[in-house]
Amino acid sequence: MNSSVLCFGEVLWDNLPSGPLPGGAPMNVALHLKRFGISSIIASSVGNDEKGTALVSFLKNAGMDTSYIQIHDSLPTSEVLVHLNEKNNATFEICEPVAWDEIQLTSELAGVIKNCQALVYGSLASRNLHTRETLVKLLDSKILRIMDVNLRPPFDKQEIVIPLLKKADIVKLNIDELVKICKWFNIKGEFEILINNLYNLLKIKTLIITKGEHGASIIHEGKLYSHQGYIVKVADTVGAGDAFLAGFLAAFFDKRKISEALDEACAIGAFVASKQGAVPDYDIKTINDFIKCGIENNHCRTI
């Protein structure tokens, strides 16, 4: 089986208070997967402008294949205004339309997915019909389909998100997204009731819930796993969830125990939250040392 993972959707510039940094959930996941030794491919679109050229150059310098980054002649490269609150948690202002609103289903894109083992996608890039139609066609492929839910108001419409959820084999979302989606399905109750009922309703293989400073929980093949997370001083939360997903997938593809995959995911998510931007520099030794330090200093707890 080919080990490549296709990450489909938005690439952009995150305009943080400290300045612009490359971002976009699918791009972040792809870059983190590469750090973990997983072959990853990004499918997106940028504008025919300086910011697009700079973004493609960044990806090339990071060692990524940019063959499936389309250049849009009329729509601009995406930029997002990032706001940080007193706890450095991020909220986003996302402009439209931008280049990734019109990702084309090219013959090259339709061909490359046939040689991939998994497709990672989110809800944000499907806010407009053109890209959504491209994604739906890719989701017909017989590969592992992983949905990284990103509900970004006002681009969080139930009628768009639910069909994408039902196409997935693995779904990852945060605690706020869990509550919102459960309301759509009229699911009520405490956390374990919400996560179990949503898991059973979606009939998926794996449901992952990130809970910020409180760690994460996973239901995999009907069994619940929880981790209370690593304690860090947060620089910003931009991209922490994307790093978490990549860390989990790297361990999952390596056929490691779900509890180990959850631990590694929590560690990389916390590490990224402790640094500025979505994809800070690190290597696997850095993460392993981070995990060891956290355990020795009681900066993480599992349940």
C-alpha positions in Angstrom: 0.0 0.0 0.0 1.3 3.5 -0.8 2.0 5.5 2.3 1.1 8.9 0.9 -1.6 11.0 2.6 -3.4 13.6 0.5 -4.3 16.7 2.6 -7.0 18.7 0.8 -8.2 22.3 1.4 -7.0 25.7 2.5 -3.5 27.1 2.4 -3.1 30.7 3.6 -1.3 33.3 5.6 -2.1 33.6 9.3 -1.8 37.2 10.2 -0.8 37.0 13.9 -0.2 40.1 16.1 3.5 39.3 15.6 3.3 39.1 11.8 2.2 36.7 9.0 3.0 33.0 9.1 2.1 30.2 6.7 -1.0 28.2 7.8 -4.2 26.4 6.9 -5.2 23.2 8.6 -4.6 20.8 5.7 -1.2 22.3 5.0 -0.3 22.2 8.7 -1.3 18.5 8.9 0.8 17.7 5.8 3.9 19.4 7.2 3.6 17.7 10.6 3.1 14.3 8.9 6.3 14.9 6.9 8.2 15.6 10.2 7.0 12.2 11.4 8.3 10.5 8.3 4.9 10.1 6.6 4.8 11.0 2.8 2.2 13.8 2.5 0.8 15.7 -0.4 -1.1 19.1 -0.3 -3.9 19.8 -2.8 -5.0 23.5 -2.7 -4.9 26.7 -4.7 -3.2 30.1 -4.3 -3.5 33.3 -6.2 -1.3 34.5 -9.0 0.2 37.1 -6.6 3.3 37.7 -4.4 1.7 36.1 -1.4 0.9 33.0 -3.4 4.5 32.8 -4.7 5.8 33.2 -1.2 3.6 30.5 0.2 4.6 28.0 -2.6 8.3 28.9 -1.9 7.8 28.2 1.8 6.4 24.8 1.0 9.2 24.0 -1.4 11.8 25.0 1.2 10.0 22.7 3.6 10.6 19.8 1.2 6.9 19.5 0.1 5.7 18.6 -3.3 3.8 21.6 -4.7 2.6 19.9 -7.9 -1.0 19.9 -6.6 -1.0 23.6 -5.5 -3.1 25.2 -8.2 -2.5 28.9 -9.3 -5.7 30.8 -9.6 -5.6 33.7 -12.2 -8.3 35.9 -10.6 -8.8 35.0 -6.9 -6.2 36.1 -4.4 -4.1 34.0 -2.0 -6.0 33.5 1.3 -5.2 35.6 4.3 -6.6 35.2 7.8 -6.7 37.7 10.7 -5.8 35.9 13.9 -7.0 37.3 17.2 -5.5 36.0 20.5 -7.4 36.4 23.8 -5.8 36.8 27.3 -5.0 33.0 27.3 -3.6 33.2 23.8 -6.4 31.1 22.4 -7.0 32.0 18.7 -10.1 33.1 16.8 -10.1 33.8 13.1 -11.4 36.3 10.5 -11.4 34.5 7.2 -11.9 36.5 3.9 -13.8 35.3 0.8 -13.6 34.5 -2.0 -10.0 33.3 -2.2 -8.1 30.9 -4.4 -8.9 27.8 -2.4 -12.6 28.4 -2.9 -12.2 27.1 -6.4 -9.9 24.1 -6.3 -10.3 22.2 -9.6 -10.6 18.5 -10.0 -7.8 18.1 -12.5 -6.8 14.9 -14.1 -3.5 15.1 -12.0 -5.5 15.4 -8.7 -7.9 12.6 -9.7 -4.9 10.4 -10.5 -2.8 11.0 -7.4 -5.5 10.1 -5.0 -5.6 6.6 -6.5 -2.0 6.1 -5.1 -2.7 7.4 -1.6 -3.7 5.5 1.5 -5.7 8.3 3.1 -7.4 11.7 2.5 -7.4 14.4 5.2 -10.0 17.1 4.7 -11.9 19.7 6.7 -15.2 21.6 6.6 -13.8 25.1 6.0 -12.6 24.6 2.4 -16.1 23.3 1.5 -17.8 26.6 2.3 -18.4 27.3 -1.4 -19.8 24.9 -4.0 -16.8 24.7 -6.4 -14.3 23.2 -4.0 -17.0 21.2 -2.2 -17.9 19.4 -5.4 -14.2 18.6 -6.0 -13.9 17.2 -2.5 -17.0 15.1 -2.8 -15.7 13.5 -5.9 -12.4 12.7 -4.2 -14.3 11.2 -1.2 -15.7 8.5 -3.6 -12.2 7.0 -3.6 -11.8 3.7 -1.7 -9.2 5.0 0.8 -9.2 6.0 4.5 -11.1 9.3 4.8 -10.2 11.5 7.7 -12.3 14.6 8.5 -10.6 17.3 10.6 -13.7 19.4 11.5 -13.0 23.1 11.5 -16.2 25.1 12.3 -15.3 28.7 11.6 -18.3 31.0 11.9 -20.0 32.0 9.7 -18.7 29.0 7.6 -20.2 26.3 9.8 -23.5 25.5 8.2 -25.1 22.2 9.2 -26.3 21.3 5.7 -22.6 21.4 4.5 -20.9 19.8 7.4 -23.2 16.8 8.1 -22.8 15.2 4.6 -19.0 15.5 5.0 -19.1 13.9 8.4 -21.1 11.0 7.0 -18.4 10.4 4.4 -15.6 10.0 7.0 -14.0 6.9 8.6 -12.1 9.0 11.2 -13.5 12.3 12.6 -11.5 14.8 14.7 -13.2 17.8 16.4 -12.8 19.9 19.5 -15.1 20.0 22.5 -17.0 23.1 21.3 -17.6 21.5 17.9 -18.8 18.3 19.6 -21.4 20.3 21.5 -22.5 22.2 18.4 -22.8 19.1 16.2 -24.6 17.1 18.9 -27.2 19.9 19.0 -27.8 19.4 15.3 -28.6 15.8 16.0 -30.5 16.6 19.1 -28.0 14.6 21.3 -28.0 15.8 24.9 -26.1 14.9 28.1 -22.7 14.9 29.7 -19.5 14.4 27.7 -19.4 10.6 27.6 -23.0 10.5 26.5 -22.3 13.1 23.7 -19.2 11.4 22.4 -20.7 7.8 22.5 -24.0 8.8 20.9 -22.3 10.8 18.1 -19.9 7.9 17.5 -22.7 5.4 17.2 -24.8 7.8 15.0 -22.0 8.4 12.5 -21.0 4.7 12.4 -17.3 5.6 12.0 -14.1 3.8 13.0 -12.6 6.5 15.2 -13.9 9.7 16.8 -11.4 12.1 18.3 -12.2 15.0 20.6 -9.6 17.5 21.6 -10.3 19.4 24.9 -7.6 22.1 24.9 -5.7 22.2 28.2 -7.8 19.2 29.4 -6.3 16.8 26.9 -8.3 14.6 24.5 -10.5 11.6 24.2 -10.8 9.0 21.5 -13.4 6.3 20.8 -11.8 3.7 18.6 -13.7 0.5 17.6 -16.1 1.2 20.4 -13.5 1.6 23.2 -13.0 5.0 25.0 -9.4 6.3 25.6 -8.7 9.6 27.5 -5.6 11.6 28.2 -5.5 14.7 30.4 -2.8 16.4 28.4 0.5 18.1 28.9 0.8 21.3 30.9 2.6 24.1 28.9 2.7 27.8 28.8 0.7 28.7 25.7 2.3 31.0 23.1 -0.8 30.6 20.8 -3.2 27.8 19.9 -2.8 28.2 16.2 -2.3 24.8 14.6 -2.2 22.9 17.8 -5.1 20.7 16.7 -3.5 20.1 13.4 -0.3 18.9 15.0 -2.4 16.7 17.3 -4.1 15.0 14.4 -0.8 14.5 12.5 0.8 13.0 15.6 -2.1 10.6 16.1 -2.1 9.6 12.4 1.6 8.9 12.4 1.3 6.5 15.3 -1.9 5.0 13.9 -0.3 4.3 10.5 2.6 2.7 12.4 0.0 0.4 13.9 0.8 1.4 17.5 -1.6 1.1 20.4 -4.4 3.8 20.4 -3.3 4.8 23.9 0.3 5.4 22.6 -1.1 7.3 19.6 -3.2 9.5 21.9 -0.2 10.2 24.1 2.0 11.2 21.2 -0.8 13.4 19.7 -1.3 15.2 23.0 2.4 15.8 23.3 2.9 17.3 19.8 -0.3 19.4 20.2 0.9 20.8 23.5 4.4 21.4 22.1 3.1 23.4 19.2 0.8 25.4 21.5 3.9 26.4 23.5 5.5 27.8 20.4 4.5 30.7 18.0 2.7 29.7 14.8 1.3 26.5 13.4 4.5 24.7 12.3 7.4 25.6 14.6 10.7 23.8 14.1 11.2 20.5 15.8 12.2 16.9 15.1 11.1 13.6 16.6 13.8 13.6 19.2 12.5 17.0 20.5 9.0 15.5 20.9 10.3 12.4 22.6 12.3 14.5 25.0 9.2 16.7 25.6 7.2 13.6 26.5 9.9 12.3 28.8 10.3 15.6 30.5 6.5 15.9 31.0 6.2 12.5 32.6 9.3 13.0 34.9 8.0 16.4 36.1 4.4 15.2 36.4 3.3 17.7 33.6 1.0 15.1 32.1 -1.6 12.7 33.4 -3.5 9.9 31.7 -6.8 8.4 32.7 
